[in-house]
């Protein structure tokens, strides 16, 4: 059964990703980056259905490879071709990306290794292979401890510490962002445990959870209104602090920049839970659901679309590109245009090129577009 509030939450999450890539003022940028990717890993863990794959690890790997790695390679190659053709035709007026000046062997290596800093022409793609590794990692834990939440929590804490120490002290990166996955799996696992202790999760999996854990889960979610207020207050205070003191240390999972261990997890979880509890109460939004169901397309293509919009504004209105840096109104306008132009792109991909997403059929058709434009 599809949960509309989860699609709505994914929608606001992907909008924050797009907004965060449009050169916001430092305080807003720092705030968004403190939790927006942990939120996505949390959502992915929430929708993970262990029962579906508990008896066949091979089917699990095959399904995740098709839904994450195939889209990664398709979009990595397509956007690479786009940028290199654009660079060759208009450089340096429109774009000048160092990646396009590298030799072919380096380009192939960069795409295969899949690190955000290496695929600099479209860095948001790092998330897809990282999520693949994260899901495999959590599946391994779940095979052993899925019916023992306390042991699973212990494993997640241990791997989270290992991931933090790796980021601090190991000087080389791992294939497909496996080093980030050591941290991401904490949020993924938290999302899955959150689902297990919600009412729907408790009813469907009561036989697989210890009675003491069930009581804890029920007690926790009876107090969710209090927790919602606490998490929202923490986010407000953090944002207020950023606006007051202009903090510049942006946390970035992509580049393993976590800051201090406690502050990273506190801010990531407080931001994540503030949005989770809030949108669980808000429920459904057709517009947000539309973008949530098509978040992979938005993730993969918003960055080149952002560059196109920025360069068109520069060329058309004669604006200095510096006008776009740290300017909230410009960022909001470009984000709105980006998301609006994404609608026909989503329709075309879903209806004519679903293989780009590892699918055989589309997920958003004419009916979805009519509903979306009715709401706009």
C-alpha positions as CSV (number, residue, x, y, z in Angstrom):
1,X,0.0,0.0,0.0
2,X,1.4,3.3,-1.1
3,X,1.7,6.0,1.7
4,X,0.8,9.4,0.2
5,X,2.5,11.3,3.0
6,X,5.8,9.5,2.2
7,X,5.6,10.7,-1.5
8,X,4.7,14.2,-0.2
9,X,7.8,14.1,2.1
10,X,10.0,12.9,-0.8
11,X,8.6,15.8,-2.8
12,X,9.6,18.5,-0.3
13,X,12.9,16.7,0.1
14,X,13.8,16.8,-3.6
15,X,12.7,20.5,-3.7
16,X,15.1,21.2,-0.9
17,X,17.8,19.4,-2.9
18,X,17.1,21.6,-6.0
19,X,16.9,24.8,-3.9
20,X,20.2,23.9,-2.1
21,X,22.0,23.8,-5.4
22,X,21.0,27.3,-6.4
23,X,23.6,29.3,-4.4
24,X,21.5,30.3,-1.4
25,X,22.8,32.6,1.4
26,X,25.2,30.7,3.6
27,X,22.9,30.3,6.5
28,X,20.1,28.7,4.5
29,X,22.5,26.5,2.6
30,X,24.1,25.2,5.8
31,X,20.7,24.5,7.3
32,X,19.4,22.5,4.3
33,X,22.7,20.6,3.9
34,X,22.5,19.6,7.6
35,X,19.6,17.2,7.0
36,X,18.4,17.0,3.4
37,X,20.4,13.9,2.4
38,X,19.9,12.1,5.7
39,X,16.2,12.7,5.1
40,X,16.3,10.8,1.8
41,X,18.2,7.9,3.3
42,X,15.7,7.8,6.1
43,X,12.8,7.7,3.6
44,X,14.5,5.0,1.6
45,X,14.8,2.9,4.8
46,X,11.2,3.5,5.7
47,X,9.9,2.1,2.4
48,X,12.3,-0.9,2.5
49,X,10.2,-4.1,2.7
50,X,12.5,-6.8,4.1
51,X,9.7,-9.5,3.9
52,X,9.6,-9.1,0.2
53,X,13.3,-10.1,-0.2
54,X,14.0,-12.0,3.0
55,X,14.3,-15.4,1.2
56,X,16.2,-14.2,-1.9
57,X,19.2,-11.9,-1.6
58,X,19.8,-12.3,-5.3
59,X,16.4,-10.9,-6.2
60,X,17.1,-8.0,-3.9
61,X,20.4,-7.1,-5.4
62,X,19.0,-7.5,-8.9
63,X,16.0,-5.2,-8.2
64,X,18.1,-2.5,-6.6
65,X,20.7,-2.7,-9.4
66,X,17.9,-2.1,-11.9
67,X,16.3,0.7,-10.1
68,X,19.4,2.6,-9.0
69,X,22.6,1.6,-10.9
70,X,21.0,1.5,-14.4
71,X,19.5,5.0,-14.0
72,X,22.8,6.2,-12.6
73,X,24.8,5.1,-15.7
74,X,22.1,6.3,-18.2
75,X,21.9,9.7,-16.7
76,X,25.7,10.0,-16.1
77,X,26.4,9.3,-19.7
78,X,23.5,11.4,-21.1
79,X,24.4,14.5,-19.0
80,X,28.2,14.0,-19.7
81,X,27.4,14.0,-23.4
82,X,25.2,17.1,-23.1
83,X,27.9,19.1,-21.2
84,X,30.8,18.1,-23.4
85,X,28.8,19.0,-26.6
86,X,27.8,22.3,-25.0
87,X,31.3,23.0,-23.9
88,X,32.7,22.2,-27.4
89,X,30.1,24.4,-29.1
90,X,30.0,27.5,-26.9
91,X,33.0,27.4,-24.6
92,X,33.7,29.7,-22.8
93,X,30.5,31.7,-23.1
94,X,28.1,29.1,-21.8
95,X,30.1,26.6,-19.8
96,X,33.6,25.6,-19.1
97,X,33.8,22.3,-17.2
98,X,37.2,20.8,-16.4
99,X,35.7,17.3,-16.7
100,X,35.1,17.9,-20.5
101,X,38.8,18.8,-20.9
102,X,40.0,15.5,-19.4
103,X,41.0,12.6,-21.6
104,X,38.5,9.8,-22.3
105,X,40.1,7.3,-19.9
106,X,39.7,9.7,-17.0
107,X,36.1,10.4,-17.9
108,X,35.3,6.6,-18.0
109,X,37.1,6.1,-14.7
110,X,35.2,9.0,-13.1
111,X,31.8,7.7,-14.2
112,X,32.6,4.2,-13.1
113,X,33.9,5.3,-9.7
114,X,30.8,7.5,-9.2
115,X,32.1,10.0,-6.7
116,X,30.4,13.4,-6.7
117,X,33.6,15.3,-6.9
118,X,34.7,13.2,-9.9
119,X,31.5,13.5,-11.9
120,X,31.7,17.3,-11.4
121,X,29.4,18.1,-14.3
122,X,26.5,16.5,-12.4
123,X,27.5,15.8,-8.8
124,X,24.0,14.9,-7.4
125,X,24.2,11.6,-9.2
126,X,26.5,10.4,-6.4
127,X,23.4,9.6,-4.4
128,X,22.2,6.7,-6.6
129,X,25.2,4.3,-6.3
130,X,25.6,5.3,-2.6
131,X,22.0,4.3,-1.9
132,X,22.6,1.0,-3.7
133,X,25.6,0.2,-1.4
134,X,23.6,1.5,1.6
135,X,20.7,-0.8,0.9
136,X,23.0,-3.8,0.5
137,X,24.7,-3.0,3.8
138,X,21.4,-2.7,5.6
139,X,20.1,-5.9,4.0
140,X,23.1,-7.8,5.4
141,X,22.3,-6.5,8.9
142,X,18.6,-7.2,8.5
143,X,19.2,-10.8,7.5
144,X,20.7,-11.4,10.9
145,X,19.0,-9.0,13.2
146,X,15.7,-7.9,11.6
147,X,13.6,-9.4,14.5
148,X,15.9,-8.1,17.1
149,X,15.7,-4.3,17.0
150,X,18.1,-3.7,19.9
151,X,20.9,-5.6,18.3
152,X,20.2,-3.9,15.0
153,X,20.5,-0.5,16.7
154,X,23.8,-1.5,18.2
155,X,25.1,-2.5,14.7
156,X,23.9,0.8,13.3
157,X,25.7,2.8,16.1
158,X,28.9,0.8,15.5
159,X,28.9,1.2,11.8
160,X,28.1,4.9,12.2
161,X,31.2,5.4,14.4
162,X,33.3,3.5,11.8
163,X,31.9,5.7,9.0
164,X,32.8,8.9,10.9
165,X,36.3,7.7,11.8
166,X,36.8,6.7,8.1
167,X,35.8,10.2,7.0
168,X,38.1,11.8,9.5
169,X,41.3,9.7,9.1
170,X,41.3,7.7,5.8
171,X,42.6,9.8,2.9
172,X,41.1,7.9,0.0
173,X,37.5,7.4,-1.2
174,X,35.8,4.1,-1.9
175,X,34.0,2.9,-5.1
176,X,30.4,4.0,-5.4
177,X,30.6,6.1,-2.3
178,X,30.8,3.1,0.0
179,X,32.5,5.3,2.6
180,X,29.4,7.5,2.7
181,X,27.2,4.4,2.9
182,X,28.9,3.6,6.3
183,X,27.2,6.8,7.6
184,X,24.1,6.7,5.4
185,X,23.1,3.3,6.7
186,X,22.4,4.8,10.1
187,X,19.7,7.0,8.7
188,X,18.4,4.2,6.4
189,X,18.1,1.9,9.4
190,X,16.5,4.6,11.5
191,X,13.9,5.0,8.8
192,X,13.2,1.3,8.8
193,X,12.9,1.1,12.6
194,X,10.6,4.1,12.6
195,X,8.3,2.3,10.2
196,X,8.5,-0.8,12.3
197,X,7.2,1.1,15.4
198,X,4.5,3.1,13.7
199,X,1.0,1.7,14.1
200,X,0.9,0.2,10.6
201,X,4.3,-1.4,11.1
202,X,3.3,-2.7,14.6
203,X,0.1,-4.3,13.3
204,X,1.8,-6.0,10.3
205,X,4.9,-7.2,12.1
206,X,3.8,-7.8,15.7
207,X,4.9,-11.4,15.6
208,X,8.4,-10.5,14.6
209,X,9.1,-7.9,17.4
210,X,9.8,-8.6,21.1
211,X,7.0,-7.5,23.4
212,X,9.3,-5.1,25.2
213,X,10.2,-3.4,22.0
214,X,6.5,-3.2,21.0
215,X,5.7,-1.4,24.3
216,X,8.6,1.0,23.7
217,X,7.4,1.7,20.1
218,X,3.8,2.4,21.2
219,X,4.9,4.6,24.1
220,X,7.2,6.6,21.7
221,X,4.5,7.3,19.2
222,X,1.9,8.2,21.7
223,X,4.2,11.2,22.4
224,X,4.8,12.1,18.8
225,X,3.1,15.5,19.2
226,X,5.6,16.4,21.9
227,X,8.5,15.2,19.8
228,X,7.2,17.1,16.7
229,X,7.3,20.3,18.8
230,X,10.8,19.6,20.1
231,X,12.3,18.8,16.7
232,X,10.7,21.9,15.1
233,X,12.0,24.1,18.0
234,X,15.5,22.7,17.6
235,X,15.4,23.4,13.8
236,X,14.2,27.0,14.5
237,X,16.9,27.6,17.0
238,X,19.6,26.2,14.7
239,X,18.4,28.3,11.8
240,X,18.3,31.3,14.0
241,X,21.8,30.6,15.2
242,X,23.0,30.4,11.6
243,X,21.4,33.7,10.6
244,X,22.9,35.4,13.6
245,X,26.4,34.1,13.4
246,X,26.8,33.3,9.6
247,X,28.3,29.8,10.2
248,X,30.1,28.7,7.0
249,X,31.0,25.0,7.8
250,X,28.5,23.2,5.5
251,X,28.0,19.5,6.3
252,X,28.1,17.5,3.1
253,X,27.8,13.7,3.0
254,X,29.0,13.7,-0.6
255,X,32.4,15.1,0.4
256,X,32.5,13.4,3.8
257,X,32.3,16.7,5.7
258,X,30.5,15.9,8.9
259,X,31.9,18.4,11.4
260,X,31.7,17.0,15.0
261,X,30.2,13.6,15.5
262,X,27.4,14.7,17.9
263,X,26.4,17.8,16.1
264,X,26.2,16.0,12.8
265,X,23.8,13.4,14.0
266,X,21.9,15.7,16.2
267,X,21.2,18.2,13.4
268,X,20.6,15.5,10.8
269,X,18.1,13.6,13.0
270,X,16.4,16.7,14.3
271,X,15.9,18.1,10.8
272,X,14.8,14.7,9.5
273,X,12.3,14.1,12.3
274,X,10.9,17.6,12.2
275,X,9.9,17.0,8.6
276,X,8.8,13.4,9.1
277,X,6.5,14.2,12.0
278,X,5.2,17.4,10.3
279,X,4.4,15.7,7.0
280,X,2.9,12.7,8.7
281,X,0.4,15.1,10.1
282,X,0.0,17.2,6.9
283,X,-0.7,14.1,4.8
284,X,-1.2,14.4,1.1
285,X,-0.2,17.1,-1.4
286,X,-0.7,16.3,-5.1
287,X,2.0,18.6,-6.3
288,X,4.6,17.4,-3.8
289,X,3.5,13.8,-4.4
290,X,4.2,14.2,-8.2
291,X,7.7,15.4,-7.6
292,X,8.2,12.8,-4.9
293,X,7.2,9.9,-7.2
294,X,9.6,11.2,-9.8
295,X,12.4,12.3,-7.5
296,X,15.1,10.3,-9.4
297,X,14.4,12.2,-12.6
298,X,14.6,15.5,-10.7
299,X,17.7,14.5,-8.9
300,X,19.5,13.4,-12.1
301,X,18.5,16.4,-14.3
302,X,18.0,19.5,-12.1
303,X,21.7,20.3,-12.1
304,X,22.1,20.7,-15.8
305,X,18.8,22.4,-16.0
306,X,20.0,24.8,-13.3
307,X,23.1,25.6,-15.4
308,X,21.0,26.2,-18.5
309,X,18.6,28.6,-16.7
310,X,21.5,30.5,-15.1
311,X,23.4,30.9,-18.3
312,X,20.2,31.9,-20.2
313,X,19.6,34.6,-17.6
314,X,23.2,35.8,-17.9
315,X,23.0,35.9,-21.7
316,X,19.5,37.3,-22.1
317,X,19.5,40.0,-19.4
318,X,23.2,40.8,-19.4
319,X,23.4,40.0,-15.6
320,X,26.7,39.4,-13.9
321,X,26.7,35.8,-12.7
322,X,27.6,37.1,-9.2
323,X,24.0,38.2,-8.9
324,X,23.1,34.5,-8.6
325,X,25.4,33.8,-5.7
326,X,24.0,33.9,-2.1
327,X,20.7,35.5,-3.4
328,X,17.6,33.9,-1.9
329,X,15.0,35.5,-4.3
330,X,17.0,34.5,-7.4
331,X,17.4,31.0,-6.0
332,X,13.7,30.7,-5.3
333,X,12.8,31.9,-8.8
334,X,15.3,29.6,-10.5
335,X,14.1,26.6,-8.4
336,X,10.5,27.3,-9.4
337,X,11.4,27.5,-13.1
338,X,13.6,24.4,-12.7
339,X,10.7,22.4,-11.2
340,X,8.2,23.7,-13.7
341,X,10.3,22.8,-16.7
342,X,10.9,19.4,-15.1
343,X,7.2,18.5,-15.7
344,X,7.4,17.8,-19.4
345,X,10.7,16.1,-19.0
346,X,9.2,13.7,-16.4
347,X,6.3,13.0,-18.7
348,X,8.5,12.2,-21.7
349,X,10.9,10.0,-19.8
350,X,8.1,8.1,-18.0
351,X,6.1,7.5,-21.2
352,X,8.7,7.1,-23.9
353,X,12.0,6.2,-22.1
354,X,11.1,4.3,-18.9
355,X,14.2,2.1,-19.4
356,X,16.3,5.1,-18.2
357,X,14.7,4.4,-14.8
358,X,15.2,0.7,-15.0
359,X,11.4,0.3,-15.6
360,X,9.3,-1.4,-18.3
361,X,6.3,0.9,-17.6
362,X,5.7,4.5,-16.7
363,X,4.7,5.8,-13.3
364,X,3.4,9.2,-14.1
365,X,1.0,9.6,-17.0
366,X,-1.5,12.1,-18.4
367,X,-3.8,11.8,-15.4
368,X,-1.0,12.8,-13.1
369,X,-0.2,15.8,-15.2
370,X,-3.8,16.9,-15.3
371,X,-4.0,16.6,-11.5
372,X,-0.8,18.5,-11.1
373,X,-1.8,21.4,-13.3
374,X,-5.2,21.5,-11.7
375,X,-3.5,22.2,-8.4
376,X,-1.0,24.8,-9.7
